[in-house]
Structure formats: structure tokens, C-alpha cells
Amino acid sequence: MKNTRRKFTAKFKAKVAIEAIQEKLTIQQIAAKYEVHPNQISQWKRQFLDNAESVFSSASESNEKSVLEEEQDKLYKKIGRLQVENDFLKKSLGEA
């Protein structure tokens, strides 16, 4: 008989973590209820709390960063092209 790992959805993990945070039941009771090891519940709870601030960060902040990164990439490409043109012109004038 082959033991396969169980895979839990993010929704399930969040549900269990929220229940652990509420502390209406002990971790042991929650573990028995959902048939999950108590250490796993503690880990999900810690991850949930560590990443809670991302819920309140606006999507525009992350979108703004990607727009800035795109603009930066365009400028780097332009700088590279201009440097190549500059080097070519220096060589053709015999300054190099």
C-alpha cells in the first residue's frame, strides 16, 4: 500500500489557520477535527499571520512597481543602444 501526500487548498489552509487564530478550540482539537497534524496547523497559522499585511497593500502599489520596472528596462536598452552608436562613431572618426 502506497502512502501519498495529501494536498490542501489555500482556502482550506486559510480556514484552519483562522480557526486556530480565533482560539475557540485548542490546536489539538482543531487537528483532530480536520485530521491534520498540530505542527502543520501551527505552521499555517504562522504563515497566515506573517503574510497578513499583503491583504491590505493595494494592487496599485504592486502594479506601479511593475510599470516602473518596465520603464527602467526601456531606459537601460536605450542607454545600451546609444553607447553602441557612440562607440561606432568614435571608431569611424579615429578617436578610439
LOZA-463602 format. One record per residue (C-alpha): z, y, x. Coordinates in steps of 0.5 Angstrom, whole numbers, plus 500, padded with zeros to 3 digits. Layout:
N
+-----+-------+------+
:  up : north : east :
+-----+-------+------+
:   Z :     Y :    X :
...
+-----+-------+------+
This chain:
96
+-----+-------+------+
:  up : north : east :
+-----+-------+------+
: 500 :   500 :  500 :
: 498 :   507 :  503 :
: 502 :   513 :  502 :
: 498 :   519 :  501 :
: 501 :   526 :  502 :
: 502 :   530 :  495 :
: 498 :   537 :  495 :
: 502 :   542 :  491 :
: 498 :   548 :  488 :
: 500 :   555 :  490 :
: 502 :   556 :  482 :
: 507 :   550 :  483 :
: 510 :   552 :  489 :
: 511 :   559 :  486 :
: 514 :   557 :  480 :
: 519 :   552 :  484 :
: 521 :   558 :  489 :
: 522 :   563 :  483 :
: 527 :   558 :  480 :
: 530 :   557 :  487 :
: 531 :   564 :  488 :
: 534 :   565 :  481 :
: 539 :   560 :  483 :
: 541 :   558 :  476 :
: 540 :   551 :  479 :
: 542 :   548 :  486 :
: 537 :   546 :  491 :
: 539 :   539 :  490 :
: 538 :   540 :  482 :
: 531 :   543 :  483 :
: 529 :   538 :  488 :
: 531 :   532 :  483 :
: 527 :   536 :  477 :
: 521 :   537 :  481 :
: 521 :   531 :  485 :
: 520 :   535 :  492 :
: 525 :   535 :  498 :
: 530 :   540 :  498 :
: 528 :   542 :  505 :
: 521 :   543 :  502 :
: 524 :   548 :  497 :
: 528 :   552 :  502 :
: 521 :   553 :  506 :
: 517 :   555 :  500 :
: 523 :   560 :  498 :
: 523 :   563 :  505 :
: 515 :   564 :  505 :
: 515 :   567 :  498 :
: 521 :   572 :  500 :
: 517 :   573 :  507 :
: 510 :   575 :  503 :
: 513 :   579 :  497 :
: 511 :   585 :  500 :
: 504 :   584 :  500 :
: 504 :   584 :  492 :
: 506 :   591 :  492 :
: 501 :   593 :  497 :
: 495 :   596 :  494 :
: 488 :   593 :  494 :
: 485 :   599 :  496 :
: 489 :   599 :  503 :
: 486 :   593 :  505 :
: 479 :   595 :  502 :
: 480 :   601 :  506 :
: 481 :   598 :  513 :
: 475 :   593 :  512 :
: 471 :   600 :  511 :
: 474 :   603 :  517 :
: 472 :   597 :  521 :
: 465 :   597 :  518 :
: 464 :   604 :  520 :
: 467 :   602 :  527 :
: 463 :   597 :  528 :
: 457 :   601 :  527 :
: 459 :   606 :  532 :
: 460 :   601 :  537 :
: 453 :   599 :  536 :
: 450 :   606 :  536 :
: 454 :   607 :  543 :
: 451 :   601 :  546 :
: 444 :   603 :  544 :
: 445 :   610 :  547 :
: 448 :   607 :  553 :
: 442 :   602 :  554 :
: 437 :   608 :  553 :
: 441 :   613 :  557 :
: 440 :   607 :  563 :
: 433 :   606 :  562 :
: 431 :   614 :  562 :
: 436 :   615 :  569 :
: 432 :   609 :  572 :
: 425 :   612 :  570 :
: 427 :   619 :  573 :
: 429 :   615 :  579 :
: 436 :   617 :  579 :
: 439 :   610 :  579 :
+-----+-------+------+
